[in-house]
Amino acid sequence: MSADTPNQAAAVTGREQRVLEIIETARAKRPRFRDARVTMAHGAGGKATQTLIEGLLLPAFNNPALEVLGDAGRIRAGDSQLAMTTDSFVVRPLRFPGGSIGELAVNGTVNDLAVSGARPLALSLSMILEEGLDSAVLRAEMEAVAAAARTAGVSIIAGDTKVVERGHADGMYLCTTGVGIVDPRADTSPAGLRAGDRVIVSGTVGDHGTAIMLARNEFDLDADIESDTRSLWPAVDALLEAAGPAVHCMRDATRGGIASALNELARASGVAVRVSEAAIPVRPAVAGAAELLGIDPAYIANEGKFLAFVAAEAADAALAALRAVAGCEDAAVIGEVLSEPPGMVLVDTAFGGLRVMDQLVGDPLPRIC
């Protein structure tokens, strides 16, 4: 086969550009919530979740703190700036390799504060318990909550308990609200991405979602994979100490994985992000399970990993600081922020091609947190 002529190459480039322009135009429009019913996809962290939030919730509760679409809202109290976030946990099964719903309830909320640049201070805990729940299971999860809170350096200072009829709650659902104080070293924003920033992921991706999937015994797969649930504040603290104002944004990659987080931030900042597929750290067992199931590891949920967008001149120091923290030894630079095409995430594939990393459609791994 003969090589493409310059005119042929230009035609291909032109077609690609037109496709990108169509996608860019579509993404620039705020979605409208028109679905007749709520589906599982609305909780998966992808396009349906975006439509629910931006098309229904933001217009209903319209205020500047929500418009930022950060992991936590900020409010000033005297000379201090506080951050507040809330989350609900409906994972099934309640216990899985590497963690449990009790640990998730603490770490998930602590991490939303941490990647918002806030040192976690305290949590509330609300429980929805199912009639007939074994008291030993309840006791074990409360011990897990207490242990995770001690590790994260927070206290449970308020809470609530409700009981629902048998068969209505998968054992238990937990809801946590967290308050933290914004660190003076943190000048971050979901709209803070700048052309030239390096994209850093704090470790291997896809561990949590894959561990949950295998724990359900819904697939004939045997792999030694554990959830990565942990508090991210030690890693964020080290990153801020090493790079400070050069850290422009952080985001924990939970529902929808790093792919959804990258898309959300590219849209919020009006920039493009280009990542290298080969640079994304994935454990061999996770990669193997994802390959067998036809799932891209970039879309699989994490509970102890985050993305950081750091100015190029501080990237090496930031990476070294992260790798010195337990759980972040595999941190890696996976890409760069570009100015064009705005709002899009592009991937250099392992085979030398270039593709769009779109938002998650559907719900390949339901109920992972």
C-alpha positions as CSV (number, residue, x, y, z in Angstrom):
1,M,0.0,0.0,0.0
2,S,1.4,3.4,-1.0
3,A,1.9,6.2,1.5
4,D,-0.8,8.9,1.8
5,T,-0.1,12.0,-0.4
6,P,0.1,15.4,1.3
7,N,-3.4,16.2,0.0
8,Q,-4.8,12.9,1.4
9,A,-3.2,13.6,4.8
10,A,-4.6,17.1,4.8
11,A,-8.1,15.7,4.0
12,V,-7.9,13.3,6.9
13,T,-6.8,16.1,9.2
14,G,-9.7,18.2,7.9
15,R,-12.2,15.5,8.6
16,E,-10.9,15.0,12.1
17,Q,-11.1,18.8,12.7
18,R,-14.7,18.9,11.6
19,V,-15.6,16.1,13.9
20,L,-13.9,17.8,16.8
21,E,-15.7,21.0,16.0
22,I,-19.1,19.2,16.1
23,I,-18.3,17.6,19.4
24,E,-17.1,20.9,20.8
25,T,-20.3,22.7,19.8
26,A,-22.4,20.1,21.4
27,R,-20.5,20.1,24.6
28,A,-20.7,23.9,24.9
29,K,-24.4,23.7,25.5
30,R,-25.6,23.2,29.1
31,P,-27.6,19.9,29.1
32,R,-31.3,19.8,29.8
33,F,-32.8,17.1,32.1
34,R,-35.5,15.6,29.9
35,D,-35.5,11.9,31.1
36,A,-38.8,10.5,32.0
37,R,-37.4,8.4,34.8
38,V,-34.2,8.1,36.9
39,T,-32.0,5.2,35.9
40,M,-28.9,3.7,37.3
41,A,-26.8,5.7,34.8
42,H,-27.8,8.9,36.6
43,G,-25.6,7.8,39.5
44,A,-22.6,6.5,37.4
45,G,-20.7,9.8,37.1
46,G,-21.0,10.1,33.3
47,K,-23.2,11.9,30.8
48,A,-26.4,11.1,32.6
49,T,-25.1,12.3,35.9
50,Q,-23.9,15.6,34.3
51,T,-27.4,16.1,32.8
52,L,-29.0,15.5,36.1
53,I,-26.7,18.0,37.9
54,E,-26.4,20.7,35.3
55,G,-29.9,20.3,33.9
56,L,-32.0,20.0,37.1
57,L,-30.1,20.6,40.3
58,L,-28.0,23.6,39.4
59,P,-31.0,25.6,38.1
60,A,-33.1,24.6,41.1
61,F,-30.5,25.7,43.7
62,N,-28.7,28.4,41.7
63,N,-25.9,30.0,43.8
64,P,-22.2,30.9,43.1
65,A,-20.8,28.1,45.3
66,L,-22.6,25.4,43.3
67,E,-21.8,26.9,40.0
68,V,-18.1,26.1,40.6
69,L,-19.0,22.4,40.5
70,G,-16.2,21.5,42.8
71,D,-15.8,18.5,45.2
72,A,-16.7,20.8,48.1
73,G,-18.3,24.2,48.5
74,R,-16.5,27.1,50.2
75,I,-17.8,29.6,52.7
76,R,-16.0,32.3,54.6
77,A,-16.2,32.3,58.5
78,G,-14.4,35.2,59.9
79,D,-10.7,35.1,58.9
80,S,-11.0,31.5,57.8
81,Q,-12.4,29.9,54.7
82,L,-14.3,26.6,55.3
83,A,-15.1,23.9,52.9
84,M,-18.1,21.6,53.1
85,T,-19.1,18.5,51.2
86,T,-21.6,15.6,51.6
87,D,-21.8,12.1,50.1
88,S,-23.9,9.0,50.3
89,F,-22.7,5.4,50.1
90,V,-24.7,2.5,48.8
91,V,-22.0,0.0,47.9
92,R,-22.8,-3.7,47.5
93,P,-21.4,-5.9,49.0
94,L,-20.9,-4.1,52.3
95,R,-17.5,-5.6,52.7
96,F,-15.0,-6.2,49.9
97,P,-11.3,-6.9,49.5
98,G,-9.4,-3.9,50.9
99,G,-12.3,-2.2,52.6
100,S,-16.0,-1.8,53.5
101,I,-18.8,0.7,53.4
102,G,-17.7,2.2,56.7
103,E,-14.2,3.1,55.4
104,L,-15.7,4.4,52.2
105,A,-18.1,6.7,54.1
106,V,-15.2,8.4,55.9
107,N,-12.5,8.4,53.2
108,G,-14.9,9.5,50.4
109,T,-15.9,12.6,52.2
110,V,-12.5,13.4,53.6
111,N,-11.1,13.1,50.1
112,D,-13.6,15.5,48.6
113,L,-12.3,18.0,51.1
114,A,-8.7,17.2,50.5
115,V,-8.7,17.7,46.8
116,S,-10.6,20.9,47.3
117,G,-7.5,22.1,49.2
118,A,-9.1,21.8,52.7
119,R,-7.7,20.0,55.7
120,P,-10.5,17.8,57.0
121,L,-11.8,18.7,60.5
122,A,-15.0,16.8,61.3
123,L,-17.8,14.6,59.9
124,S,-21.4,13.9,60.5
125,L,-22.7,10.3,59.9
126,S,-26.3,9.4,59.0
127,M,-27.3,5.7,58.7
128,I,-30.2,4.1,56.9
129,L,-30.4,0.6,58.3
130,E,-32.5,-2.3,57.0
131,E,-34.7,-4.2,59.3
132,G,-33.1,-7.5,60.1
133,L,-29.5,-6.3,59.7
134,D,-27.2,-8.5,61.8
135,S,-26.0,-6.5,64.8
136,A,-22.5,-8.0,64.3
137,V,-22.4,-6.4,60.8
138,L,-23.5,-3.1,62.2
139,R,-20.9,-3.2,64.9
140,A,-18.1,-4.1,62.5
141,E,-19.0,-1.2,60.2
142,M,-19.1,1.3,63.1
143,E,-15.7,0.1,64.1
144,A,-14.5,0.6,60.5
145,V,-15.9,4.1,60.6
146,A,-14.1,4.9,63.8
147,A,-10.8,3.4,62.6
148,A,-10.9,5.3,59.3
149,A,-11.8,8.6,61.1
150,R,-8.9,8.2,63.5
151,T,-6.5,7.5,60.6
152,A,-7.9,10.6,58.7
153,G,-7.6,12.8,61.8
154,V,-11.3,13.7,62.0
155,S,-14.1,13.2,64.5
156,I,-17.7,12.2,64.0
157,I,-19.5,15.0,65.8
158,A,-23.1,14.5,64.7
159,G,-25.4,11.9,63.1
160,D,-28.8,10.4,62.6
161,T,-30.3,6.9,62.3
162,K,-33.3,5.6,60.4
163,V,-34.6,2.0,59.9
164,V,-36.5,0.9,56.8
165,E,-38.5,-2.2,56.1
166,R,-36.7,-5.5,55.2
167,G,-35.6,-5.6,51.6
168,H,-35.3,-1.8,51.2
169,A,-31.7,-0.9,51.9
170,D,-29.2,-3.7,51.0
171,G,-28.3,-3.9,54.7
172,M,-27.3,-0.3,55.2
173,Y,-26.7,3.0,53.5
174,L,-24.4,5.6,55.0
175,C,-24.3,9.4,54.4
176,T,-21.5,11.6,55.6
177,T,-21.0,15.4,55.6
178,G,-17.6,16.9,56.1
179,V,-16.2,20.2,57.1
180,G,-12.6,21.3,56.6
181,I,-10.5,24.5,56.6
182,V,-9.0,25.6,53.4
183,D,-5.2,25.4,53.5
184,P,-3.5,28.7,52.7
185,R,-1.1,26.9,50.4
186,A,-4.0,25.9,48.2
187,D,-5.1,28.2,45.4
188,T,-7.0,25.7,43.3
189,S,-10.2,25.7,41.3
190,P,-12.1,23.3,38.9
191,A,-11.6,26.1,36.3
192,G,-7.9,26.4,37.1
193,L,-6.4,24.3,34.3
194,R,-3.9,26.3,32.2
195,A,-2.2,25.4,28.9
196,G,1.1,23.7,29.7
197,D,0.0,22.2,33.0
198,R,1.2,18.6,33.5
199,V,-1.5,16.1,34.4
200,I,-0.5,13.8,37.3
201,V,-2.4,10.8,38.6
202,S,-1.5,9.7,42.1
203,G,-1.3,6.0,41.4
204,T,-2.7,3.0,39.6
205,V,-6.3,3.4,38.4
206,G,-9.3,1.1,38.5
207,D,-8.5,-0.8,41.6
208,H,-11.6,-0.1,43.6
209,G,-14.2,-0.6,40.9
210,T,-12.6,-3.9,39.8
211,A,-12.4,-5.1,43.4
212,I,-16.1,-4.5,43.9
213,M,-17.0,-6.2,40.6
214,L,-15.1,-9.3,41.5
215,A,-16.5,-9.3,45.1
216,R,-20.0,-9.7,43.7
217,N,-19.0,-13.0,42.0
218,E,-21.0,-12.0,38.9
219,F,-18.1,-12.8,36.6
220,D,-16.0,-16.0,36.3
221,L,-12.8,-14.2,37.1
222,D,-10.1,-14.9,39.7
223,A,-7.7,-12.0,40.5
224,D,-6.1,-10.7,43.6
225,I,-7.3,-7.1,43.5
226,E,-8.1,-4.8,46.5
227,S,-9.9,-1.5,46.8
228,D,-7.6,1.5,47.1
229,T,-9.8,3.3,49.7
230,R,-7.7,5.6,51.9
231,S,-7.5,9.2,53.1
232,L,-5.9,11.4,50.5
233,W,-5.0,14.3,52.8
234,P,-1.4,13.1,53.4
235,A,-0.8,13.0,49.7
236,V,-2.4,16.4,49.1
237,D,-0.5,17.9,52.0
238,A,2.8,16.6,50.5
239,L,1.9,17.9,47.1
240,L,1.0,21.4,48.4
241,E,4.2,21.5,50.4
242,A,6.3,20.7,47.3
243,A,4.4,22.8,44.7
244,G,2.1,25.2,46.5
245,P,0.5,27.7,44.1
246,A,1.8,25.7,41.1
247,V,-1.0,23.2,41.9
248,H,-3.8,24.7,39.9
249,C,-6.5,22.0,40.4
250,M,-7.1,18.6,42.0
251,R,-9.9,16.1,41.6
252,D,-10.5,12.6,43.1
253,A,-11.3,10.1,40.3
254,T,-14.2,8.2,41.9
255,R,-17.4,7.5,39.8
256,G,-16.5,7.3,36.1
257,G,-12.8,7.1,36.8
258,I,-10.1,9.4,35.6
259,A,-11.9,9.7,32.2
260,S,-15.0,11.4,33.7
261,A,-12.8,13.7,36.0
262,L,-10.7,14.8,33.0
263,N,-13.8,15.6,31.0
264,E,-15.4,17.5,33.8
265,L,-12.4,19.7,34.3
266,A,-11.6,20.3,30.7
267,R,-15.2,21.6,30.2
268,A,-15.0,23.7,33.4
269,S,-11.7,25.3,32.3
270,G,-12.4,25.6,28.6
271,V,-9.1,23.8,27.7
272,A,-8.1,20.5,26.1
273,V,-6.3,17.7,27.9
274,R,-4.1,15.3,26.0
275,V,-3.1,12.1,27.8
276,S,-0.9,9.1,26.9
277,E,-2.6,5.8,27.2
278,A,0.7,4.1,27.8
279,A,1.5,6.4,30.7
280,I,-1.6,5.7,32.7
281,P,-0.6,3.3,35.5
282,V,-2.8,0.2,35.7
283,R,-2.1,-3.0,37.7
284,P,-1.8,-6.0,35.4
285,A,-4.7,-7.8,37.2
286,V,-6.9,-4.8,36.7
287,A,-5.9,-4.4,33.1
288,G,-6.6,-8.1,32.5
289,A,-10.0,-8.0,34.1
290,A,-10.9,-4.9,32.2
291,E,-9.8,-6.4,28.9
292,L,-11.9,-9.5,29.4
293,L,-15.0,-7.4,30.2
294,G,-14.4,-4.9,27.5
295,I,-14.1,-1.9,29.9
296,D,-11.5,0.8,29.7
297,P,-9.6,1.1,33.0
298,A,-9.8,4.9,32.7
299,Y,-13.6,4.7,33.3
300,I,-13.3,2.4,36.4
301,A,-13.9,4.0,39.8
302,N,-11.2,4.7,42.3
303,E,-11.5,5.6,46.0
304,G,-7.9,6.5,46.9
305,K,-6.5,8.2,43.7
306,F,-6.6,11.8,42.5
307,L,-5.6,13.9,39.5
308,A,-3.4,17.0,40.0
309,F,-2.8,19.7,37.4
310,V,0.5,21.3,38.1
311,A,2.6,24.0,36.3
312,A,5.3,22.4,34.1
313,E,8.2,23.9,36.1
314,A,6.9,22.3,39.4
315,A,5.9,18.9,37.9
316,D,9.0,17.0,38.8
317,A,9.0,18.2,42.4
318,A,5.2,17.4,42.7
319,L,5.7,13.9,41.3
320,A,8.6,13.2,43.7
321,A,6.6,14.4,46.7
322,L,3.7,12.2,45.8
323,R,5.8,9.1,45.2
324,A,7.2,9.5,48.8
325,V,3.7,9.1,50.3
326,A,2.4,5.6,51.1
327,G,-0.1,4.5,48.4
328,C,1.2,6.9,45.8
329,E,4.4,5.1,44.8
330,D,3.1,4.6,41.3
331,A,2.2,8.3,40.7
332,A,2.8,9.3,37.1
333,V,2.6,12.2,34.7
334,I,0.1,11.1,32.2
335,G,-0.5,14.1,30.0
336,E,-0.6,17.9,29.4
337,V,-3.2,20.6,29.2
338,L,-3.6,22.3,25.8
339,S,-5.5,25.4,24.7
340,E,-7.3,23.6,21.8
341,P,-9.8,22.0,21.2
342,P,-11.6,23.5,24.3
343,G,-13.5,21.2,26.5
344,M,-12.1,18.0,25.1
345,V,-9.9,15.1,26.2
346,L,-7.7,13.4,23.6
347,V,-5.7,10.2,24.1
348,D,-2.6,9.1,22.3
349,T,-3.3,5.3,22.1
350,A,-0.8,2.6,22.6
351,F,-1.0,1.8,18.9
352,G,0.0,5.3,17.8
353,G,-3.4,6.7,17.1
354,L,-5.4,9.6,18.5
355,R,-8.9,9.3,19.9
356,V,-11.4,11.3,22.0
357,M,-11.8,10.1,25.6
358,D,-15.5,10.9,25.9
359,Q,-17.7,10.9,29.0
360,L,-19.0,7.6,30.4
361,V,-22.3,6.5,28.8
362,G,-24.4,4.0,30.8
363,D,-23.3,2.2,34.0
364,P,-20.8,-0.6,33.4
365,L,-20.1,-1.1,37.1
366,P,-23.2,-0.1,39.2
367,R,-23.2,0.6,43.0
368,I,-19.4,1.0,43.5
369,C,-19.5,3.5,46.3
